[in-house]
Amino acid sequence: MAMKGNICIVACVLMVLLFGCAGNRDKSGEARWISLFDGKSLAGWTPKIAGYELGDNYGSTFRVEDGVLKVAYDKYEKFDDKFGHLFYKDSFSHYRIRLEYRFTGEQTPGGPGWALRNSGIMVHCQPPRTMTKDQSFPVCIEVQLLGGDGTRERSTGNLCTPGTHVVIKDKLVTQHCIDSSSKTYHGDQWVTAEVEVHGNGLIRHIINGQVVLEYGEPQLDESDADAQKLLKAGADKIVREGYISLQAESHPVEFRKIELLPLEE
């Protein structure tokens, strides 16, 4: 009986491992991907633009046209540091998010030079309701999306850390931006970006199917003013979950096929 019981236990463990792993693969788990964008509206998303209250979509900065989620500036005269973020309604911890993006047109007058063909997928964001009216960026981990300028090499899928730090190869990294190993994507071509997030563990950036950057242990930067406000309000220094947002930094950009796959840990 004891041997028979052990065989049953082993068989059950193998089944859990087999089907659990299969469920997290792209092909086997395709049905589990959740669409975050309906292609018709901003349903489920809320804008936060610096200088404006949460929910105020100044100048229709974020809009949906022809099935694409656009960051547009045709109603702006000047950018004037109106950095914007479009937040999804739910918070996540362990997941993969993927989308396609491309940069279009010309940068808005008054946009900073470094923001040329620049946007981002922000993960582990602070709750949008905790941002101050004039706050330019949420405390988060930024997966920086960059388009080539037609001449220079310019990687995408980089890491920036507004109000945070991470650990790379067992070393705490306090540098604000870290370049990835991606190639440069010039012009208005669509690029697929994916982020794999494991709570306070591994975070992986993937561009067009290639892993371009890995790190872990995201945590609040105790020297950052915005992070200090969160800590004072009772936030844990160790970042394990947060909201997702898409960034508007003065250059028109388009997003489509925004999907999320929850990961079981």
URNOR-V695786 format. One record per pair of residues at least 24 apart in sequence whose ideal C-beta (glycine too) atoms are under 10 Angstrom apart, sorted by the first residue. I is the first residue (numbers start at 1). J is the second residue. D is the distance in Angstrom with one decimal. If there is no record, write none. Layout:
I&J&D  I&J&D
//
This chain:
20&264&6.8  23&261&9.7  23&263&9.6  23&264&7.6  24&96&8.7  24&261&7.7  24&262&9.5  24&263&6.2  24&264&7.2  26&96&8.9  26&98&9.4  26&194&9.7  26&209&9.8  26&261&8.3  29&96&9.5  29&261&6.3  29&262&9.6  29&263&9.4  30&259&9.8  30&261&8.9  32&260&9.6  32&261&5.8  32&262&7.1  32&263&9.7  32&264&9.9  33&96&8.5  33&97&9.8  33&98&8.1  33&257&9.9  33&259&4.6  33&260&6.9  33&261&4.9  33&262&9.2  34&90&9.6  34&95&9.1  34&97&9.7  34&258&9.7  34&259&6.5  34&260&4.9  34&261&7.3  34&262&7.3  35&257&8.2  35&258&7.1  35&259&5.6  35&260&8.2  36&69&9.7  36&88&5.7  36&89&9.1  36&90&8.9  36&97&7.8  36&99&8.4  36&244&7.8  36&246&9.9  36&255&10.0  36&257&9.8  36&258&4.6  36&259&6.6  36&260&5.6  37&64&8.2  37&67&9.3  37&68&9.2  37&69&5.7  37&88&9.0  37&99&8.1  37&246&9.6  37&255&7.3  37&256&7.4  37&257&7.7  37&258&4.1  37&259&8.2  38&64&8.5  38&67&9.5  38&69&9.8  38&258&9.7  39&64&7.3  39&66&9.2  39&67&4.4  39&68&7.9  39&69&8.3  39&256&7.6  39&257&8.9  39&258&9.4  40&64&6.3  40&67&7.5  41&69&9.6  42&69&7.5  42&86&7.4  43&89&9.1  44&87&9.5  44&88&6.1  44&89&5.0  44&90&8.2  44&258&10.0  45&69&8.1  45&86&5.1  45&87&6.6  45&88&5.8  45&89&7.2  45&244&9.6  45&245&8.7  45&246&8.1  45&258&9.4  46&85&9.4  46&86&7.2  46&87&5.1  46&88&8.3  46&89&7.0  46&128&6.3  46&129&9.4  46&243&9.7  46&245&9.1  47&84&6.2  47&85&7.4  47&86&5.3  47&87&7.6  47&128&9.1  47&245&9.3  47&246&9.8  47&248&8.4  48&83&9.4  48&84&6.9  48&85&5.2  48&86&7.8  48&87&6.3  48&125&9.8  48&128&5.1  48&129&9.1  48&131&5.8  48&133&9.3  48&135&8.2  48&138&7.6  48&245&7.7  48&248&10.0  49&82&5.4  49&83&7.3  49&84&4.1  49&85&7.8  49&86&9.4  49&133&9.7  49&136&9.7  49&248&7.4  50&80&9.2  50&81&6.2  50&82&5.7  50&83&4.8  50&84&7.1  50&85&9.0  50&131&8.9  50&132&9.2  50&133&8.0  50&134&5.9  50&135&6.4  50&136&4.8  50&137&8.4  50&248&9.9  51&80&7.9  51&81&7.6  51&82&6.0  51&83&9.1  51&84&9.8  51&133&6.8  51&134&5.8  51&135&9.5  51&136&9.2  52&82&7.8  52&84&8.7  52&133&7.1  52&134&9.2  53&133&6.3  54&87&8.4  54&127&10.0  54&128&5.6  54&129&6.2  54&130&9.7  54&131&7.1  54&133&8.6  55&87&9.9  55&128&9.0  55&129&10.0  56&133&9.7  57&84&8.6  57&86&8.7  58&82&6.5  58&84&7.8  59&84&9.5  61&86&8.5  61&108&10.0  61&248&5.6  62&86&4.9  62&246&8.0  62&248&7.0  62&255&9.7  64&255&10.0  65&254&8.9  66&254&9.4  66&256&9.6  67&256&6.9  67&257&9.9  68&100&9.4  68&102&9.2  68&104&9.9  68&254&4.9  68&255&7.0  68&256&5.1  68&257&9.7  69&99&8.9  69&101&9.5  69&246&7.4  69&253&9.3  69&254&6.9  69&255&4.4  69&256&6.8  69&257&10.0  69&258&7.1  70&104&8.3  70&248&9.9  70&252&7.1  70&253&7.6  70&254&5.1  70&255&7.8  70&256&9.7  71&101&9.8  71&103&9.6  71&104&9.5  71&119&6.9  71&246&7.6  71&247&8.0  71&248&4.4  71&249&8.5  71&250&9.2  71&251&7.9  71&252&6.0  71&253&4.8  71&254&7.5  71&255&8.0  72&104&9.1  72&105&8.7  72&108&9.4  72&248&9.0  72&252&5.7  72&253&9.0  72&254&9.0  73&105&8.5  73&106&9.2  73&107&8.4  73&108&4.0  73&109&8.8  73&110&9.9  73&111&8.4  73&248&8.3  73&250&7.0  73&251&8.2  73&252&6.2  74&105&9.0  74&108&9.1  74&252&8.5  76&108&5.4  76&109&7.9  76&110&8.2  76&111&9.4  76&250&8.7  77&108&9.1  77&109&7.4  77&110&8.4  78&108&7.3  78&109&5.2  78&110&3.8  78&111&8.7  78&250&9.7  79&107&8.3  79&108&4.5  79&109&6.7  79&110&3.9  79&111&4.4  79&112&8.1  79&115&8.2  79&248&9.7  79&249&8.8  79&250&4.5  79&251&9.6  80&108&9.4  80&109&9.6  80&110&5.9  80&111&9.5  80&250&9.7  81&110&8.2  81&111&9.2  81&112&8.4  81&134&9.1  81&136&6.6  81&250&8.9  82&108&9.0  82&110&9.2  82&111&9.6  82&136&9.0  82&248&8.0  82&249&9.7  82&250&8.2  83&111&9.8  83&112&9.6  83&115&8.6  83&135&8.8  83&136&4.4  83&137&6.3  83&247&7.8  83&248&6.9  83&249&6.0  83&250&8.0  84&136&9.4  84&245&9.2  84&246&9.0  84&247&7.3  84&248&3.5  84&249&7.9  84&250&9.3  85&120&8.8  85&122&6.4  85&125&7.7  85&128&7.5  85&131&8.4  85&135&9.6  85&136&9.3  85&137&7.5  85&138&6.0  85&140&8.8  85&243&9.4  85&244&9.9  85&245&4.1  85&246&7.0  85&247&5.7  85&248&7.0  85&249&9.6  86&122&9.5  86&128&9.6  86&244&9.4  86&245&5.8  86&246&4.7  86&247&8.0  86&248&7.3  86&255&9.0  87&122&8.6  87&125&6.9  87&127&8.7  87&128&4.4  87&129&9.5  87&131&9.3  87&138&8.1  87&243&5.4  87&244&7.3  87&245&4.5  87&246&8.5  88&125&9.3  88&128&9.7  88&243&6.5  88&244&4.7  88&245&7.1  88&246&8.5  88&258&8.5  88&260&8.4  89&128&9.5  89&243&8.4  89&244&9.6  90&243&7.5  90&244&8.2  90&260&9.0  91&124&9.2  91&125&8.5  91&127&7.4  91&241&5.6  91&242&6.0  91&243&5.2  91&244&8.4  92&123&8.1  92&124&8.8  92&197&7.2  92&199&9.6  92&241&6.3  92&242&7.5  92&243&7.8  92&244&6.6  92&260&7.1  92&262&7.4  92&263&9.4  93&124&8.7  93&197&7.5  93&198&8.4  93&199&4.9  93&200&8.8  93&239&9.9  93&240&5.9  93&241&3.7  93&242&8.1  93&262&9.1  93&263&8.8  93&265&8.0  94&196&9.2  94&197&6.5  94&198&5.6  94&199&5.5  94&201&8.6  94&240&9.2  94&241&8.4  94&261&9.9  94&262&7.0  94&263&4.2  94&264&7.3  94&265&4.7  95&123&8.8  95&195&8.5  95&196&8.0  95&197&5.6  95&198&8.8  95&199&9.6  95&241&9.6  95&244&8.7  95&260&5.5  95&261&6.2  95&262&5.2  95&263&5.5  96&194&6.2  96&195&6.9  96&196&4.8  96&197&7.2  96&198&9.7  96&204&8.8  96&206&8.6  96&259&8.6  96&260&7.0  96&261&4.5  96&262&8.5  96&263&6.5  97&121&6.7  97&123&7.2  97&143&9.0  97&193&8.6  97&194&6.9  97&195&5.2  97&196&8.5  97&197&7.6  97&244&6.3  97&258&7.5  97&259&7.2  97&260&4.9  97&261&7.9  98&192&6.5  98&193&6.9  98&194&3.9  98&195&7.7  98&196&9.3  98&206&7.9  98&257&7.4  98&258&7.9  98&259&5.6  98&260&8.0  98&261&7.9  99&145&9.5  99&190&9.9  99&191&9.5  99&192&7.5  99&193&6.0  99&194&8.0  99&195&9.3  99&246&8.2  99&255&5.4  99&256&7.0  99&257&5.9  99&258&4.4  99&259&7.1  99&260&9.5  100&189&9.9  100&190&4.8  100&191&6.7  100&192&5.3  100&193&7.6  100&208&9.9  100&254&8.6  100&255&7.1  100&256&5.1  100&257&5.0  100&258&8.4  100&259&10.0  101&145&5.7  101&147&8.8  101&156&9.0  101&185&9.7  101&190&7.2  101&191&5.9  101&192&8.3  101&193&6.2  101&246&8.6  101&253&6.1  101&254&6.7  101&255&5.2  101&256&8.0  101&257&9.7  101&258&9.5  102&145&9.6  102&147&7.6  102&185&8.5  102&187&8.5  102&188&5.2  102&189&6.2  102&190&4.9  102&191&6.6  102&252&9.7  102&253&7.1  102&254&5.5  102&255&8.6  102&256&8.8  103&145&8.4  103&146&8.6  103&147&3.9  103&148&9.1  103&185&8.9  103&186&9.7  103&187&8.6  103&188&6.6  103&189&9.4  103&191&9.3  103&251&5.9  103&252&6.9  103&253&5.3  103&254&8.0  104&147&9.3  104&187&9.8  104&188&5.4  104&251&8.5  104&252&4.9  104&253&7.1  104&254&6.2  105&188&8.7  105&251&7.9  105&252&4.5  105&253&9.4  105&254&10.0  106&251&8.0  106&252&7.8  107&249&9.3  107&250&5.7  107&251&4.6  107&252&8.1  108&248&9.7  108&249&9.5  108&250&4.7  108&251&7.1  108&252&7.9  109&250&8.9  110&250&7.4  111&249&7.2  111&250&2.8  111&251&6.6  112&249&8.0  112&250&7.0  114&146&9.7  114&177&9.6  114&249&8.7  114&250&9.9  115&146&10.0  115&247&9.7  115&248&9.7  115&249&4.2  115&250&4.6  115&251&6.2  116&146&8.7  116&147&8.2  116&149&6.6  116&154&9.5  116&249&9.2  116&250&8.2  116&251&6.0  117&145&8.7  117&146&6.1  117&147&3.4  117&148&7.3  117&149&6.6  117&150&9.7  117&154&8.0  117&156&9.4  117&185&9.5  117&186&9.3  117&188&9.9  117&249&9.6  117&250&10.0  117&251&5.3  117&252&9.4  117&253&8.1  118&144&7.1  118&145&7.3  118&146&5.7  118&147&7.8  118&154&9.6  118&156&9.7  118&158&9.9  118&160&9.9  118&247&8.2  118&249&5.1  118&250&7.8  118&251&6.0  118&253&8.5  119&143&9.8  119&144&8.0  119&145&4.7  119&146&8.1  119&147&8.6  119&156&9.7  119&193&9.9  119&246&7.2  119&247&4.8  119&248&7.1  119&249&6.0  119&250&9.6  119&251&7.1  119&252&9.4  119&253&4.5  119&254&9.7  119&255&8.5  120&144&5.0  120&145&5.5  120&146&9.0  120&156&10.0  120&157&10.0  120&158&8.9  120&159&9.9  120&160&7.1  120&162&9.7  120&193&9.5  120&245&8.5  120&246&7.5  120&247&4.0  120&248&9.5  120&249&7.6  120&253&9.6  121&145&6.8  121&157&9.2  121&193&6.3  121&194&9.2  121&195&5.9  121&205&9.1  121&244&7.1  121&245&7.9  121&246&6.4  121&247&7.6  121&255&9.1  121&258&9.3  122&160&9.2  122&162&8.3  122&195&9.9  122&242&8.6  122&243&8.0  122&244&6.7  122&245&4.4  122&246&7.4  122&247&6.2  123&195&5.8  123&197&5.7  123&203&7.4  123&218&8.7  123&239&9.7  123&241&9.6  123&242&6.6  123&243&8.3  123&244&5.8  123&245&8.5  124&164&7.6  124&197&7.3  124&199&9.1  124&200&9.1  124&203&8.3  124&218&5.7  124&239&5.0  124&240&8.1  124&241&6.8  124&242&3.6  124&243&8.0  124&244&8.7  125&162&9.5  125&163&10.0  125&239&9.7  125&241&9.8  125&242&4.7  125&243&4.1  125&244&6.7  125&245&5.4  126&162&9.7  126&163&7.8  126&164&9.9  126&220&9.2  126&226&7.8  126&227&8.5  126&229&9.1  126&230&5.9  126&233&9.9  126&235&7.8  126&239&9.3  126&242&6.7  126&243&7.4  126&245&10.0  127&230&9.2  127&235&9.6  127&242&8.0  127&243&6.3  128&243&6.4  128&245&7.4  129&243&10.0  130&226&9.2  130&229&7.7  130&230&6.7  130&233&7.2  130&235&8.7  131&226&8.1  131&229&9.6  132&226&8.0  132&229&7.9  135&162&9.8  135&163&10.0  135&225&9.6  135&226&6.3  135&229&9.3  136&162&8.5  136&226&9.2  136&249&9.5  137&162&4.3  137&163&7.7  137&226&7.9  137&245&9.7  137&247&8.3  137&249&9.3  138&162&7.0  138&163&7.9  138&226&8.0  138&242&8.6  138&243&7.8  138&245&6.5  138&247&9.5  139&163&3.3  139&164&6.4  139&220&6.8  139&221&8.2  139&224&7.2  139&225&9.9  139&226&5.1  139&227&5.1  139&228&9.7  139&229&8.6  139&230&6.1  139&231&9.9  139&235&8.8  139&239&8.6  139&242&8.7  140&164&6.8  140&218&8.8  140&226&10.0  140&239&8.6  140&242&6.4  140&243&8.0  140&244&9.0  140&245&7.4  140&247&9.9  141&165&9.9  141&166&7.1  141&195&8.8  141&197&8.4  141&203&6.6  141&215&8.8  141&218&5.3  141&239&7.6  141&242&8.1  142&176&9.6  142&177&8.5  142&245&9.4  142&247&7.4  143&180&9.1  143&193&6.8  143&194&9.2  143&195&5.2  143&197&9.8  143&203&8.6  143&205&5.6  143&206&9.7  143&207&9.6  143&213&8.5  143&247&9.5  144&177&6.8  144&178&9.2  144&179&9.1  144&180&8.4  144&205&9.2  144&213&10.0  144&247&8.6  144&249&9.7  145&185&9.5  145&191&7.7  145&193&6.2  145&207&9.1  145&246&9.3  145&247&7.9  145&249&9.8  145&253&7.6  145&255&9.5  146&179&9.5  146&180&9.5  146&182&9.0  146&184&8.4  146&185&8.3  146&191&9.9  146&251&9.9  147&184&8.6  147&185&6.2  147&186&7.1  147&187&7.8  147&188&8.2  147&189&8.9  147&191&8.2  147&251&7.9  147&253&8.2  148&183&9.1  148&184&4.2  148&185&5.7  148&186&3.6  148&187&7.4  148&189&9.7  149&184&9.0  149&186&7.5  150&184&9.7  150&186&5.4  150&187&7.6  151&184&9.7  151&186&8.5  152&184&7.7  152&186&9.6  153&179&9.9  153&183&8.3  153&184&5.0  154&179&9.2  154&182&9.3  154&183&9.6  154&184&5.0  154&185&8.4  154&186&8.5  155&179&5.0  155&180&5.0  155&181&7.0  155&182&4.6  155&183&7.5  155&184&6.7  155&185&9.4  155&207&8.7  155&212&7.3  155&213&9.1  156&180&7.0  156&182&5.2  156&183&8.4  156&184&7.6  156&185&6.1  156&191&6.7  156&193&7.4  156&205&9.0  156&207&5.9  156&208&9.5  156&212&8.0  157&181&8.6  157&182&4.9  157&191&8.9  157&193&6.2  157&194&8.9  157&195&8.6  157&204&9.9  157&205&4.2  157&206&7.4  157&207&4.3  157&208&9.3  157&210&8.9  157&211&9.2  157&212&4.6  157&213&6.1  158&182&8.1  158&205&7.9  158&212&8.4  158&213&7.1  159&203&8.5  159&205&7.2  159&212&9.9  159&213&5.9  159&214&9.8  159&215&6.7  160&247&10.0  161&215&9.7  161&218&8.1  161&219&9.8  161&221&7.2  161&224&9.2  162&221&8.7  162&224&7.7  162&226&7.5  162&227&8.8  163&220&6.4  163&221&5.4  163&222&9.9  163&223&9.5  163&224&4.3  163&225&8.3  163&226&4.9  163&227&4.0  163&228&8.8  163&229&9.4  163&230&7.8  163&239&9.7  164&218&5.6  164&219&6.5  164&220&6.1  164&221&5.6  164&224&7.9  164&227&7.1  164&239&6.6  164&242&10.0  165&215&9.9  165&217&8.4  165&218&7.5  165&219&5.5  165&220&7.9  165&221&5.3  165&222&9.1  165&223&9.5  165&224&9.2  165&227&9.5  165&237&9.8  165&239&9.6  166&203&7.5  166&215&4.5  166&216&6.7  166&217&6.3  166&218&5.3  166&219&7.5  166&239&9.4  167&200&9.8  167&215&6.4  167&216&5.5  167&217&4.0  167&218&8.4  167&219&8.2  168&213&8.9  168&214&7.8  168&215&4.7  168&216&7.9  168&217&9.2  169&214&9.4  169&215&8.7  169&216&9.8  170&216&9.5  170&217&9.4  172&217&8.1  172&219&8.4  173&215&7.3  173&217&9.9  174&221&7.4  174&223&8.8  176&221&9.6  178&213&7.0  178&215&7.8  179&212&9.2  179&213&8.2  180&205&5.8  180&206&9.8  180&207&7.2  180&210&9.6  180&211&9.2  180&212&3.8  180&213&4.1  180&214&9.7  181&205&9.5  181&207&9.2  181&210&8.2  181&211&8.4  181&212&4.8  181&213&6.9  182&206&9.5  182&207&4.6  182&208&8.1  182&210&7.1  182&211&9.7  182&212&4.2  182&213&8.1  183&207&8.0  183&208&8.4  183&210&8.4  183&212&8.9  188&254&8.8  190&254&8.4  190&255&9.9  190&256&7.7  190&257&9.1  192&257&8.1  193&255&9.4  194&259&9.4  194&261&9.5  195&244&8.9  195&260&9.8  196&261&9.1  196&263&7.8  197&241&8.8  197&242&9.2  197&244&9.3  197&260&9.9  197&263&7.9  198&240&9.7  198&263&7.0  198&265&6.7  199&238&9.4  199&239&8.7  199&240&4.6  199&241&6.6  199&263&9.3  199&265&6.8  200&236&9.5  200&238&5.5  200&239&6.4  200&240&4.7  200&241&8.8  201&240&9.1  201&265&8.3  218&242&8.9
//
